[in-house]
Amino acid sequence: MRLLVTGGAGFIGSHFVKRMLAAGEDVVVLDKFTYAGNPANLPEGVDCRRGDIATRGEVDQIGPVDAIVNFAAETHVDRSILGPEDFVRTDVLGTLVLLQAAEELSARFVQVSTDEVYGDVEPGWSSREDDPLRPSSPYSAAKAGGDLQVFSGVRTYGVNASITRGSNTYGPNQYPEKMLPLFATNALDREPLPLYGDGRQVRDWLHVDDHCAAIELVLRHGEAGEAYNVGAGEEHENVELAQLIVEHLGADPSLVRNVEDRAGHDRRYSLETAKLRSLGWQPQREWAGGQAVDRGLRSLDRLGAVEQREHTVAVTELEARVGEVVAGVSLVELACALQLPDRLLEQRQSACVIPGLHLRVAGIVQRFAALARPR
Ligand SMILES: NC(=O)c1ccc[n+]([C@@H]2O[C@H](COP(=O)([O-])OP(=O)(O)OC[C@H]3O[C@@H](n4cnc5c(N)ncnc54)[C@H](O)[C@@H]3O)[C@@H](O)[C@H]2O)c1
């Protein structure tokens, strides 16, 4: 099968690419390489093209394929609150454009969606696939919009499309703005772990391999027009995760700091997964407290994660401060001196939404400035 994986340079997509290559499939990746896309996530030699799923001409460069699995999305809730427009463009319009391409190519289509589309779930209930979508954030609203495009694509245009709705996923190569890698790297650096509100929000933790196995199963055996929940049933409060991380890494528990809650923050997600299990899926990885953190950490590529985070934040900050900090040295010269990847320069993130990093940034800027002093 010739398979197009969009967003394949991101966290979950890159695992899926490796899985499908191992299964002998002919994989091509299309990725816009936003801050979250990292070529290093992909194995050597993968056919990978730069392109935006919301621009039809950039999708068409791929040519005929048998199937499309869409991971491409803006994915961070905090960023969606600061700037929802990109989320609507990629997560809704991008999905529509891919559905149109799938229709024309008669390709199978899988939309990788999220449990967040259901919104808050009351204690004692787990979301079924036909429950109403009640998204709370601009991110989840955009993902719900993508899901609705899929249903209409199936009904009106006969696209052979299914949806997966996965829960909070952990594993290697996750961009360190998300909770587990952010908290783990902060704990390693002895920096505060910013816990939203009372930290009692419940999330269902799913290992990335189990998530990818479910997506493959739905790709091969899912029915058109159907959504499938993917959750391991490992429901834990955020505060529990934070405590586990500090304990496991031997960090000071007082590093866990309650910060103002995120606007519109959902209290609980929970998924009923009988439909997916009836296709033969069950999670293979058990969340076993410290073991999960251990796996998450070992797999985090700790240095890589810290480095990537520093670079991204530093470039954003440098853009704002380059004039005052290193008068006469351009950002490009700085980047060359530091061998920063070009794609970091392409970012124009308006704000750094990772709490607690600004102190580190000040140090980085100074270090960069020293390195780049004209000879
Ligand atoms: N991470 C989770 O816990 C989780 C849980 C459930 C569902 N999901 C869904 O799974 C998918 C992948 O999530 P992730 O955590 O791997 O995301 P990620 O942010 O790590 O990666 C997203 C990828 O999409 C690419 N991308 C963004 N906009 C694009 C565009 N317009 N055109 C082409 N490529 C674009 C980025 O460059 C990046 O490589 C998303 O659709 C997300 O909604 C994620």
The ligand as an SDF file (V2000), in Angstrom:
LIG
                    3D

 44 48  0  0  0  0  0  0  0  0999 V2000
   -0.4820   13.9930   21.7300 N   0  0  0  0  0  0  0  0  0  0  0  0
   -1.6130   13.5220   22.2220 C   0  0  0  0  0  0  0  0  0  0  0  0
   -1.7010   13.2470   23.4150 O   0  0  0  0  0  0  0  0  0  0  0  0
   -2.7900   13.2930   21.3000 C   0  0  0  0  0  0  0  0  0  0  0  0
   -3.8910   12.5980   21.7950 C   0  0  0  0  0  0  0  0  0  0  0  0
   -4.9720   12.3510   20.9530 C   0  0  0  0  0  0  0  0  0  0  0  0
   -4.9610   12.7950   19.6430 C   0  0  0  0  0  0  0  0  0  0  0  0
   -3.8960   13.4920   19.1760 N   0  0  0  0  0  0  0  0  0  0  0  0
   -3.9220   13.9060   17.7700 C   0  0  0  0  0  0  0  0  0  0  0  0
   -2.8950   13.1970   17.1220 O   0  0  0  0  0  0  0  0  0  0  0  0
   -2.3180   13.9890   16.0820 C   0  0  0  0  0  0  0  0  0  0  0  0
   -0.8210   14.0910   16.2750 C   0  0  0  0  0  0  0  0  0  0  0  0
   -0.5790   14.6540   17.5640 O   0  0  0  0  0  0  0  0  0  0  0  0
    0.9270   14.8990   18.0610 P   0  0  0  0  0  0  0  0  0  0  0  0
    0.8810   15.0360   19.5300 O   0  0  0  0  0  0  0  0  0  0  0  0
    1.8180   13.9030   17.4220 O   0  0  0  0  0  0  0  0  0  0  0  0
    1.1710   16.3350   17.4100 O   0  0  0  0  0  0  0  0  0  0  0  0
    2.5210   17.1620   17.1850 P   0  0  0  0  0  0  0  0  0  0  0  0
    2.1730   18.5680   17.5250 O   0  0  0  0  0  0  0  0  0  0  0  0
    3.6670   16.5020   17.8610 O   0  0  0  0  0  0  0  0  0  0  0  0
    2.7670   17.0270   15.6100 O   0  0  0  0  0  0  0  0  0  0  0  0
    1.9640   17.6450   14.6530 C   0  0  0  0  0  0  0  0  0  0  0  0
    2.6710   17.5430   13.3180 C   0  0  0  0  0  0  0  0  0  0  0  0
    1.8270   18.1410   12.3190 O   0  0  0  0  0  0  0  0  0  0  0  0
    2.6220   19.0190   11.5140 C   0  0  0  0  0  0  0  0  0  0  0  0
    1.7440   20.0680   10.9900 N   0  0  0  0  0  0  0  0  0  0  0  0
    1.1350   21.0710   11.6760 C   0  0  0  0  0  0  0  0  0  0  0  0
    0.4020   21.8250   10.8340 N   0  0  0  0  0  0  0  0  0  0  0  0
    0.5270   21.2750    9.5920 C   0  0  0  0  0  0  0  0  0  0  0  0
   -0.0010   21.5920    8.3100 C   0  0  0  0  0  0  0  0  0  0  0  0
   -0.8250   22.6300    8.1410 N   0  0  0  0  0  0  0  0  0  0  0  0
    0.3460   20.8190    7.2610 N   0  0  0  0  0  0  0  0  0  0  0  0
    1.1850   19.7720    7.4180 C   0  0  0  0  0  0  0  0  0  0  0  0
    1.7300   19.4250    8.6080 N   0  0  0  0  0  0  0  0  0  0  0  0
    1.3910   20.1590    9.6890 C   0  0  0  0  0  0  0  0  0  0  0  0
    3.6850   19.5470   12.4690 C   0  0  0  0  0  0  0  0  0  0  0  0
    4.8090   20.0630   11.7800 O   0  0  0  0  0  0  0  0  0  0  0  0
    4.0050   18.2920   13.2710 C   0  0  0  0  0  0  0  0  0  0  0  0
    4.9640   17.5010   12.6290 O   0  0  0  0  0  0  0  0  0  0  0  0
   -3.0200   15.3460   16.1470 C   0  0  0  0  0  0  0  0  0  0  0  0
   -3.9980   15.3960   15.1570 O   0  0  0  0  0  0  0  0  0  0  0  0
   -3.6410   15.3780   17.5280 C   0  0  0  0  0  0  0  0  0  0  0  0
   -4.8250   16.1490   17.5380 O   0  0  0  0  0  0  0  0  0  0  0  0
   -2.8060   13.7470   19.9770 C   0  0  0  0  0  0  0  0  0  0  0  0
  1  2  1  0
  2  3  2  0
  2  4  1  0
  4  5  1  0
  4 44  2  0
  5  6  2  0
  6  7  1  0
  7  8  2  0
  8  9  1  0
  8 44  1  0
  9 10  1  0
  9 42  1  0
 10 11  1  0
 11 12  1  0
 11 40  1  0
 12 13  1  0
 13 14  1  0
 14 15  2  0
 14 16  1  0
 14 17  1  0
 17 18  1  0
 18 19  2  0
 18 20  1  0
 18 21  1  0
 21 22  1  0
 22 23  1  0
 23 24  1  0
 23 38  1  0
 24 25  1  0
 25 26  1  0
 25 36  1  0
 26 27  1  0
 26 35  1  0
 27 28  2  0
 28 29  1  0
 29 30  1  0
 29 35  2  0
 30 31  1  0
 30 32  2  0
 32 33  1  0
 33 34  2  0
 34 35  1  0
 36 37  1  0
 36 38  1  0
 38 39  1  0
 40 41  1  0
 40 42  1  0
 42 43  1  0
M  CHG  2   8   1  16  -1
M  END
$$$$
